[in-house]
């Protein structure tokens, strides 16, 4: 179910990134993080920095210090489970290149 939700979110994020509308992406993130189980959402740009996050303190930080290389380089929806949390990564693709990676953290105890 998380994979089904993450893919359309990535499409919406892609559309807004192409328009340069980060405010709308932020609105999407703020709404989704209110959902039960969603603990945080980040958008990692193509340079590997956190461009947008529900935790503002993380913005502009290098994502490699927080997210595994496997997730950052995934070419399709990928997940890593650690204890009671699940981290989902979704590549955000333009027609000819990767725009970034969407990272969604979910608390499995919230099911």
C-alpha positions in Angstrom: 0.0 0.0 0.0 2.9 2.4 0.8 4.4 1.7 -2.6 1.1 2.4 -4.3 0.9 5.7 -2.5 4.6 6.7 -3.0 4.6 6.4 -6.8 1.8 8.9 -7.5 3.3 11.2 -4.9 6.6 11.1 -6.9 4.6 11.9 -10.0 3.1 15.0 -8.3 6.5 16.0 -6.9 8.0 15.6 -10.4 5.4 17.9 -12.0 6.0 20.6 -9.4 9.7 20.3 -9.6 9.6 20.9 -13.3 7.5 24.0 -12.7 9.9 25.1 -9.9 7.0 25.1 -7.4 8.6 23.9 -4.2 5.8 25.5 -2.1 3.3 23.0 -3.5 5.6 20.1 -2.8 5.9 21.4 0.8 2.1 21.4 1.0 2.0 17.8 -0.1 4.6 16.8 2.5 2.8 18.7 5.3 -0.5 17.0 4.6 1.0 13.5 4.3 3.1 13.7 7.4 -0.2 14.2 9.3 -1.3 10.7 8.3 -0.9 8.0 10.8 2.4 6.2 10.6 4.1 8.7 8.3 7.0 10.1 10.4 8.9 12.2 7.9 9.3 13.0 4.2 12.4 14.3 2.4 13.2 15.3 -1.2 16.8 14.7 -2.1 17.9 16.7 -5.1 20.1 15.3 -7.9 23.2 16.7 -6.2 22.5 14.5 -3.1 21.4 17.3 -0.8 18.1 17.4 1.1 16.2 20.0 -0.8 12.9 19.8 1.2 12.0 18.0 4.4 9.2 17.9 6.9 12.1 18.4 9.4 13.4 21.8 8.3 16.7 21.3 10.1 17.6 18.7 7.6 17.3 20.9 4.5 20.6 21.5 2.6 22.3 18.7 4.5 24.0 15.9 2.5 21.5 13.0 2.3 24.3 10.4 2.3 24.7 10.9 6.1 21.1 10.0 6.7 20.0 7.7 3.8 21.7 4.6 2.5 23.5 4.7 -0.8 21.3 1.8 -2.0 18.1 3.9 -1.5 19.6 7.0 -3.0 20.6 5.2 -6.1 17.5 3.0 -6.5 16.0 3.0 -10.0 12.5 1.9 -8.7 10.6 2.1 -5.5 12.9 0.5 -2.8 12.5 0.0 0.9 14.6 -0.7 3.9 13.2 -2.0 7.2 14.8 -1.3 10.5 13.1 -2.5 13.7 9.6 -0.9 13.6 10.4 1.6 10.9 10.3 1.4 7.1 12.1 3.8 4.8 10.8 4.0 1.3 12.7 5.6 -1.6 11.1 6.6 -4.9 13.2 8.1 -7.7 11.7 11.3 -9.2 12.5 11.2 -12.9 12.2 13.8 -15.7 12.1 12.5 -19.3 15.9 12.4 -19.6 17.3 12.5 -16.1 16.8 12.0 -12.4 15.5 15.0 -10.6 15.8 13.6 -7.2 14.7 11.0 -4.7 11.7 11.0 -2.5 12.3 9.5 1.0 9.3 8.5 3.2 9.7 7.2 6.7 6.9 5.1 8.1 6.3 3.7 11.6 5.2 0.1 11.2 3.6 0.1 14.6 0.9 2.5 13.3 -0.8 -0.2 11.2 
